[in-house]
Amino acid sequence: MADQNISQSTDSQPQVTTSPLRCIIGALISGALTYGLYSLMVGIVTTYAKKPIVSNSQLAASIASAVRTLVIGVTALGTGVFGIVTIGLLALAVQLVVQKQRGKQN
């Protein structure tokens, strides 16, 4: 009985159609996030390069190096993911435009 209520509420949501304009807007947003994360990553790398790890303890130096690597890696991963999303959305917009042109020709 509860399963029927859940399925009925999800079916009543309106379907959003995909359009080239929506893809381009999404690509612009994703591209802005890509640029922001890239700028952040460059700033972090520059800061880490200017401030070397100073420690007498090998364990502390290893932990600091691992943390630096993780921070740079996370920002690089975010940059890459949003960059790929941007490219994918732009490709989808082109595909939708081409499909509309083919539909008009037939």
Phi and psi in radians as a Rosetta constraint file:
Dihedral C 1 N 2 CA 2 C 2 CIRCULARHARMONIC -1.200 0.35
Dihedral N 2 CA 2 C 2 N 3 CIRCULARHARMONIC -0.557 0.35
Dihedral C 2 N 3 CA 3 C 3 CIRCULARHARMONIC -1.136 0.35
Dihedral N 3 CA 3 C 3 N 4 CIRCULARHARMONIC -0.602 0.35
Dihedral C 3 N 4 CA 4 C 4 CIRCULARHARMONIC -1.174 0.35
Dihedral N 4 CA 4 C 4 N 5 CIRCULARHARMONIC -0.656 0.35
Dihedral C 4 N 5 CA 5 C 5 CIRCULARHARMONIC -1.149 0.35
Dihedral N 5 CA 5 C 5 N 6 CIRCULARHARMONIC -0.680 0.35
Dihedral C 5 N 6 CA 6 C 6 CIRCULARHARMONIC -1.163 0.35
Dihedral N 6 CA 6 C 6 N 7 CIRCULARHARMONIC -0.792 0.35
Dihedral C 6 N 7 CA 7 C 7 CIRCULARHARMONIC -1.184 0.35
Dihedral N 7 CA 7 C 7 N 8 CIRCULARHARMONIC -0.581 0.35
Dihedral C 7 N 8 CA 8 C 8 CIRCULARHARMONIC -1.213 0.35
Dihedral N 8 CA 8 C 8 N 9 CIRCULARHARMONIC -0.651 0.35
Dihedral C 8 N 9 CA 9 C 9 CIRCULARHARMONIC -1.249 0.35
Dihedral N 9 CA 9 C 9 N 10 CIRCULARHARMONIC -0.563 0.35
Dihedral C 9 N 10 CA 10 C 10 CIRCULARHARMONIC -1.343 0.35
Dihedral N 10 CA 10 C 10 N 11 CIRCULARHARMONIC -0.499 0.35
Dihedral C 10 N 11 CA 11 C 11 CIRCULARHARMONIC -1.282 0.35
Dihedral N 11 CA 11 C 11 N 12 CIRCULARHARMONIC -0.407 0.35
Dihedral C 11 N 12 CA 12 C 12 CIRCULARHARMONIC -1.416 0.35
Dihedral N 12 CA 12 C 12 N 13 CIRCULARHARMONIC -0.132 0.35
Dihedral C 12 N 13 CA 13 C 13 CIRCULARHARMONIC -1.283 0.35
Dihedral N 13 CA 13 C 13 N 14 CIRCULARHARMONIC 2.400 0.35
Dihedral C 13 N 14 CA 14 C 14 CIRCULARHARMONIC -1.220 0.35
Dihedral N 14 CA 14 C 14 N 15 CIRCULARHARMONIC 2.534 0.35
Dihedral C 14 N 15 CA 15 C 15 CIRCULARHARMONIC -1.455 0.35
Dihedral N 15 CA 15 C 15 N 16 CIRCULARHARMONIC 2.314 0.35
Dihedral C 15 N 16 CA 16 C 16 CIRCULARHARMONIC -1.669 0.35
Dihedral N 16 CA 16 C 16 N 17 CIRCULARHARMONIC 2.200 0.35
Dihedral C 16 N 17 CA 17 C 17 CIRCULARHARMONIC -1.470 0.35
Dihedral N 17 CA 17 C 17 N 18 CIRCULARHARMONIC 2.622 0.35
Dihedral C 17 N 18 CA 18 C 18 CIRCULARHARMONIC -1.567 0.35
Dihedral N 18 CA 18 C 18 N 19 CIRCULARHARMONIC 2.302 0.35
Dihedral C 18 N 19 CA 19 C 19 CIRCULARHARMONIC -2.319 0.35
Dihedral N 19 CA 19 C 19 N 20 CIRCULARHARMONIC 2.743 0.35
Dihedral C 19 N 20 CA 20 C 20 CIRCULARHARMONIC -1.037 0.35
Dihedral N 20 CA 20 C 20 N 21 CIRCULARHARMONIC -0.611 0.35
Dihedral C 20 N 21 CA 21 C 21 CIRCULARHARMONIC -1.131 0.35
Dihedral N 21 CA 21 C 21 N 22 CIRCULARHARMONIC -0.749 0.35
Dihedral C 21 N 22 CA 22 C 22 CIRCULARHARMONIC -1.113 0.35
Dihedral N 22 CA 22 C 22 N 23 CIRCULARHARMONIC -0.661 0.35
Dihedral C 22 N 23 CA 23 C 23 CIRCULARHARMONIC -1.141 0.35
Dihedral N 23 CA 23 C 23 N 24 CIRCULARHARMONIC -0.736 0.35
Dihedral C 23 N 24 CA 24 C 24 CIRCULARHARMONIC -1.197 0.35
Dihedral N 24 CA 24 C 24 N 25 CIRCULARHARMONIC -0.679 0.35
Dihedral C 24 N 25 CA 25 C 25 CIRCULARHARMONIC -1.103 0.35
Dihedral N 25 CA 25 C 25 N 26 CIRCULARHARMONIC -0.770 0.35
Dihedral C 25 N 26 CA 26 C 26 CIRCULARHARMONIC -1.094 0.35
Dihedral N 26 CA 26 C 26 N 27 CIRCULARHARMONIC -0.674 0.35
Dihedral C 26 N 27 CA 27 C 27 CIRCULARHARMONIC -1.159 0.35
Dihedral N 27 CA 27 C 27 N 28 CIRCULARHARMONIC -0.654 0.35
Dihedral C 27 N 28 CA 28 C 28 CIRCULARHARMONIC -1.127 0.35
Dihedral N 28 CA 28 C 28 N 29 CIRCULARHARMONIC -0.739 0.35
Dihedral C 28 N 29 CA 29 C 29 CIRCULARHARMONIC -1.130 0.35
Dihedral N 29 CA 29 C 29 N 30 CIRCULARHARMONIC -0.816 0.35
Dihedral C 29 N 30 CA 30 C 30 CIRCULARHARMONIC -1.129 0.35
Dihedral N 30 CA 30 C 30 N 31 CIRCULARHARMONIC -0.655 0.35
Dihedral C 30 N 31 CA 31 C 31 CIRCULARHARMONIC -1.137 0.35
Dihedral N 31 CA 31 C 31 N 32 CIRCULARHARMONIC -0.658 0.35
Dihedral C 31 N 32 CA 32 C 32 CIRCULARHARMONIC -1.133 0.35
Dihedral N 32 CA 32 C 32 N 33 CIRCULARHARMONIC -0.714 0.35
Dihedral C 32 N 33 CA 33 C 33 CIRCULARHARMONIC -1.152 0.35
Dihedral N 33 CA 33 C 33 N 34 CIRCULARHARMONIC -0.645 0.35
Dihedral C 33 N 34 CA 34 C 34 CIRCULARHARMONIC -1.079 0.35
Dihedral N 34 CA 34 C 34 N 35 CIRCULARHARMONIC -0.821 0.35
Dihedral C 34 N 35 CA 35 C 35 CIRCULARHARMONIC -1.114 0.35
Dihedral N 35 CA 35 C 35 N 36 CIRCULARHARMONIC -0.721 0.35
Dihedral C 35 N 36 CA 36 C 36 CIRCULARHARMONIC -1.107 0.35
Dihedral N 36 CA 36 C 36 N 37 CIRCULARHARMONIC -0.783 0.35
Dihedral C 36 N 37 CA 37 C 37 CIRCULARHARMONIC -1.172 0.35
Dihedral N 37 CA 37 C 37 N 38 CIRCULARHARMONIC -0.631 0.35
Dihedral C 37 N 38 CA 38 C 38 CIRCULARHARMONIC -1.134 0.35
Dihedral N 38 CA 38 C 38 N 39 CIRCULARHARMONIC -0.762 0.35
Dihedral C 38 N 39 CA 39 C 39 CIRCULARHARMONIC -1.089 0.35
Dihedral N 39 CA 39 C 39 N 40 CIRCULARHARMONIC -0.711 0.35
Dihedral C 39 N 40 CA 40 C 40 CIRCULARHARMONIC -1.084 0.35
Dihedral N 40 CA 40 C 40 N 41 CIRCULARHARMONIC -0.762 0.35
Dihedral C 40 N 41 CA 41 C 41 CIRCULARHARMONIC -1.102 0.35
Dihedral N 41 CA 41 C 41 N 42 CIRCULARHARMONIC -0.747 0.35
Dihedral C 41 N 42 CA 42 C 42 CIRCULARHARMONIC -1.111 0.35
Dihedral N 42 CA 42 C 42 N 43 CIRCULARHARMONIC -0.711 0.35
Dihedral C 42 N 43 CA 43 C 43 CIRCULARHARMONIC -1.101 0.35
Dihedral N 43 CA 43 C 43 N 44 CIRCULARHARMONIC -0.731 0.35
Dihedral C 43 N 44 CA 44 C 44 CIRCULARHARMONIC -1.142 0.35
Dihedral N 44 CA 44 C 44 N 45 CIRCULARHARMONIC -0.794 0.35
Dihedral C 44 N 45 CA 45 C 45 CIRCULARHARMONIC -1.085 0.35
Dihedral N 45 CA 45 C 45 N 46 CIRCULARHARMONIC -0.718 0.35
Dihedral C 45 N 46 CA 46 C 46 CIRCULARHARMONIC -1.123 0.35
Dihedral N 46 CA 46 C 46 N 47 CIRCULARHARMONIC -0.753 0.35
Dihedral C 46 N 47 CA 47 C 47 CIRCULARHARMONIC -1.106 0.35
Dihedral N 47 CA 47 C 47 N 48 CIRCULARHARMONIC -0.768 0.35
Dihedral C 47 N 48 CA 48 C 48 CIRCULARHARMONIC -1.153 0.35
Dihedral N 48 CA 48 C 48 N 49 CIRCULARHARMONIC -0.584 0.35
Dihedral C 48 N 49 CA 49 C 49 CIRCULARHARMONIC -1.227 0.35
Dihedral N 49 CA 49 C 49 N 50 CIRCULARHARMONIC -0.570 0.35
Dihedral C 49 N 50 CA 50 C 50 CIRCULARHARMONIC -1.385 0.35
Dihedral N 50 CA 50 C 50 N 51 CIRCULARHARMONIC -0.384 0.35
Dihedral C 50 N 51 CA 51 C 51 CIRCULARHARMONIC -2.070 0.35
Dihedral N 51 CA 51 C 51 N 52 CIRCULARHARMONIC 1.601 0.35
Dihedral C 51 N 52 CA 52 C 52 CIRCULARHARMONIC -1.212 0.35
Dihedral N 52 CA 52 C 52 N 53 CIRCULARHARMONIC 2.782 0.35
Dihedral C 52 N 53 CA 53 C 53 CIRCULARHARMONIC -1.291 0.35
Dihedral N 53 CA 53 C 53 N 54 CIRCULARHARMONIC 2.163 0.35
Dihedral C 53 N 54 CA 54 C 54 CIRCULARHARMONIC -2.039 0.35
Dihedral N 54 CA 54 C 54 N 55 CIRCULARHARMONIC 1.909 0.35
Dihedral C 54 N 55 CA 55 C 55 CIRCULARHARMONIC -2.786 0.35
Dihedral N 55 CA 55 C 55 N 56 CIRCULARHARMONIC 2.538 0.35
Dihedral C 55 N 56 CA 56 C 56 CIRCULARHARMONIC -1.506 0.35
Dihedral N 56 CA 56 C 56 N 57 CIRCULARHARMONIC -0.321 0.35
Dihedral C 56 N 57 CA 57 C 57 CIRCULARHARMONIC -1.597 0.35
Dihedral N 57 CA 57 C 57 N 58 CIRCULARHARMONIC 2.249 0.35
Dihedral C 57 N 58 CA 58 C 58 CIRCULARHARMONIC -1.172 0.35
Dihedral N 58 CA 58 C 58 N 59 CIRCULARHARMONIC -0.633 0.35
Dihedral C 58 N 59 CA 59 C 59 CIRCULARHARMONIC -1.138 0.35
Dihedral N 59 CA 59 C 59 N 60 CIRCULARHARMONIC -0.775 0.35
Dihedral C 59 N 60 CA 60 C 60 CIRCULARHARMONIC -1.119 0.35
Dihedral N 60 CA 60 C 60 N 61 CIRCULARHARMONIC -0.692 0.35
Dihedral C 60 N 61 CA 61 C 61 CIRCULARHARMONIC -1.158 0.35
Dihedral N 61 CA 61 C 61 N 62 CIRCULARHARMONIC -0.680 0.35
Dihedral C 61 N 62 CA 62 C 62 CIRCULARHARMONIC -1.161 0.35
Dihedral N 62 CA 62 C 62 N 63 CIRCULARHARMONIC -0.745 0.35
Dihedral C 62 N 63 CA 63 C 63 CIRCULARHARMONIC -1.137 0.35
Dihedral N 63 CA 63 C 63 N 64 CIRCULARHARMONIC -0.755 0.35
Dihedral C 63 N 64 CA 64 C 64 CIRCULARHARMONIC -1.090 0.35
Dihedral N 64 CA 64 C 64 N 65 CIRCULARHARMONIC -0.709 0.35
Dihedral C 64 N 65 CA 65 C 65 CIRCULARHARMONIC -1.150 0.35
Dihedral N 65 CA 65 C 65 N 66 CIRCULARHARMONIC -0.696 0.35
Dihedral C 65 N 66 CA 66 C 66 CIRCULARHARMONIC -1.144 0.35
Dihedral N 66 CA 66 C 66 N 67 CIRCULARHARMONIC -0.706 0.35
Dihedral C 66 N 67 CA 67 C 67 CIRCULARHARMONIC -1.145 0.35
Dihedral N 67 CA 67 C 67 N 68 CIRCULARHARMONIC -0.740 0.35
Dihedral C 67 N 68 CA 68 C 68 CIRCULARHARMONIC -1.068 0.35
Dihedral N 68 CA 68 C 68 N 69 CIRCULARHARMONIC -0.766 0.35
Dihedral C 68 N 69 CA 69 C 69 CIRCULARHARMONIC -1.093 0.35
Dihedral N 69 CA 69 C 69 N 70 CIRCULARHARMONIC -0.736 0.35
Dihedral C 69 N 70 CA 70 C 70 CIRCULARHARMONIC -1.137 0.35
Dihedral N 70 CA 70 C 70 N 71 CIRCULARHARMONIC -0.732 0.35
Dihedral C 70 N 71 CA 71 C 71 CIRCULARHARMONIC -1.120 0.35
Dihedral N 71 CA 71 C 71 N 72 CIRCULARHARMONIC -0.795 0.35
Dihedral C 71 N 72 CA 72 C 72 CIRCULARHARMONIC -1.149 0.35
Dihedral N 72 CA 72 C 72 N 73 CIRCULARHARMONIC -0.695 0.35
Dihedral C 72 N 73 CA 73 C 73 CIRCULARHARMONIC -1.111 0.35
Dihedral N 73 CA 73 C 73 N 74 CIRCULARHARMONIC -0.718 0.35
Dihedral C 73 N 74 CA 74 C 74 CIRCULARHARMONIC -1.149 0.35
Dihedral N 74 CA 74 C 74 N 75 CIRCULARHARMONIC -0.741 0.35
Dihedral C 74 N 75 CA 75 C 75 CIRCULARHARMONIC -1.196 0.35
Dihedral N 75 CA 75 C 75 N 76 CIRCULARHARMONIC -0.632 0.35
Dihedral C 75 N 76 CA 76 C 76 CIRCULARHARMONIC -1.166 0.35
Dihedral N 76 CA 76 C 76 N 77 CIRCULARHARMONIC -0.677 0.35
Dihedral C 76 N 77 CA 77 C 77 CIRCULARHARMONIC -1.122 0.35
Dihedral N 77 CA 77 C 77 N 78 CIRCULARHARMONIC -0.778 0.35
Dihedral C 77 N 78 CA 78 C 78 CIRCULARHARMONIC -1.082 0.35
Dihedral N 78 CA 78 C 78 N 79 CIRCULARHARMONIC -0.731 0.35
Dihedral C 78 N 79 CA 79 C 79 CIRCULARHARMONIC -1.068 0.35
Dihedral N 79 CA 79 C 79 N 80 CIRCULARHARMONIC -0.785 0.35
Dihedral C 79 N 80 CA 80 C 80 CIRCULARHARMONIC -1.131 0.35
Dihedral N 80 CA 80 C 80 N 81 CIRCULARHARMONIC -0.756 0.35
Dihedral C 80 N 81 CA 81 C 81 CIRCULARHARMONIC -1.115 0.35
Dihedral N 81 CA 81 C 81 N 82 CIRCULARHARMONIC -0.847 0.35
Dihedral C 81 N 82 CA 82 C 82 CIRCULARHARMONIC -1.181 0.35
Dihedral N 82 CA 82 C 82 N 83 CIRCULARHARMONIC -0.558 0.35
Dihedral C 82 N 83 CA 83 C 83 CIRCULARHARMONIC -1.136 0.35
Dihedral N 83 CA 83 C 83 N 84 CIRCULARHARMONIC -0.747 0.35
Dihedral C 83 N 84 CA 84 C 84 CIRCULARHARMONIC -1.161 0.35
Dihedral N 84 CA 84 C 84 N 85 CIRCULARHARMONIC -0.676 0.35
Dihedral C 84 N 85 CA 85 C 85 CIRCULARHARMONIC -1.092 0.35
Dihedral N 85 CA 85 C 85 N 86 CIRCULARHARMONIC -0.721 0.35
Dihedral C 85 N 86 CA 86 C 86 CIRCULARHARMONIC -1.050 0.35
Dihedral N 86 CA 86 C 86 N 87 CIRCULARHARMONIC -0.835 0.35
Dihedral C 86 N 87 CA 87 C 87 CIRCULARHARMONIC -1.097 0.35
Dihedral N 87 CA 87 C 87 N 88 CIRCULARHARMONIC -0.729 0.35
Dihedral C 87 N 88 CA 88 C 88 CIRCULARHARMONIC -1.117 0.35
Dihedral N 88 CA 88 C 88 N 89 CIRCULARHARMONIC -0.723 0.35
Dihedral C 88 N 89 CA 89 C 89 CIRCULARHARMONIC -1.175 0.35
Dihedral N 89 CA 89 C 89 N 90 CIRCULARHARMONIC -0.672 0.35
Dihedral C 89 N 90 CA 90 C 90 CIRCULARHARMONIC -1.139 0.35
Dihedral N 90 CA 90 C 90 N 91 CIRCULARHARMONIC -0.703 0.35
Dihedral C 90 N 91 CA 91 C 91 CIRCULARHARMONIC -1.139 0.35
Dihedral N 91 CA 91 C 91 N 92 CIRCULARHARMONIC -0.661 0.35
Dihedral C 91 N 92 CA 92 C 92 CIRCULARHARMONIC -1.143 0.35
Dihedral N 92 CA 92 C 92 N 93 CIRCULARHARMONIC -0.680 0.35
Dihedral C 92 N 93 CA 93 C 93 CIRCULARHARMONIC -1.095 0.35
Dihedral N 93 CA 93 C 93 N 94 CIRCULARHARMONIC -0.754 0.35
Dihedral C 93 N 94 CA 94 C 94 CIRCULARHARMONIC -1.105 0.35
Dihedral N 94 CA 94 C 94 N 95 CIRCULARHARMONIC -0.755 0.35
Dihedral C 94 N 95 CA 95 C 95 CIRCULARHARMONIC -1.071 0.35
Dihedral N 95 CA 95 C 95 N 96 CIRCULARHARMONIC -0.738 0.35
Dihedral C 95 N 96 CA 96 C 96 CIRCULARHARMONIC -1.144 0.35
Dihedral N 96 CA 96 C 96 N 97 CIRCULARHARMONIC -0.682 0.35
Dihedral C 96 N 97 CA 97 C 97 CIRCULARHARMONIC -1.131 0.35
Dihedral N 97 CA 97 C 97 N 98 CIRCULARHARMONIC -0.754 0.35
Dihedral C 97 N 98 CA 98 C 98 CIRCULARHARMONIC -1.121 0.35
Dihedral N 98 CA 98 C 98 N 99 CIRCULARHARMONIC -0.728 0.35
Dihedral C 98 N 99 CA 99 C 99 CIRCULARHARMONIC -1.116 0.35
Dihedral N 99 CA 99 C 99 N 100 CIRCULARHARMONIC -0.665 0.35
Dihedral C 99 N 100 CA 100 C 100 CIRCULARHARMONIC -1.150 0.35
Dihedral N 100 CA 100 C 100 N 101 CIRCULARHARMONIC -0.682 0.35
Dihedral C 100 N 101 CA 101 C 101 CIRCULARHARMONIC -1.151 0.35
Dihedral N 101 CA 101 C 101 N 102 CIRCULARHARMONIC -0.694 0.35
Dihedral C 101 N 102 CA 102 C 102 CIRCULARHARMONIC -1.172 0.35
Dihedral N 102 CA 102 C 102 N 103 CIRCULARHARMONIC -0.626 0.35
Dihedral C 102 N 103 CA 103 C 103 CIRCULARHARMONIC -1.167 0.35
Dihedral N 103 CA 103 C 103 N 104 CIRCULARHARMONIC -0.601 0.35
Dihedral C 103 N 104 CA 104 C 104 CIRCULARHARMONIC -1.256 0.35
Dihedral N 104 CA 104 C 104 N 105 CIRCULARHARMONIC -0.592 0.35
Dihedral C 104 N 105 CA 105 C 105 CIRCULARHARMONIC -1.239 0.35
Dihedral N 105 CA 105 C 105 N 106 CIRCULARHARMONIC -0.581 0.35
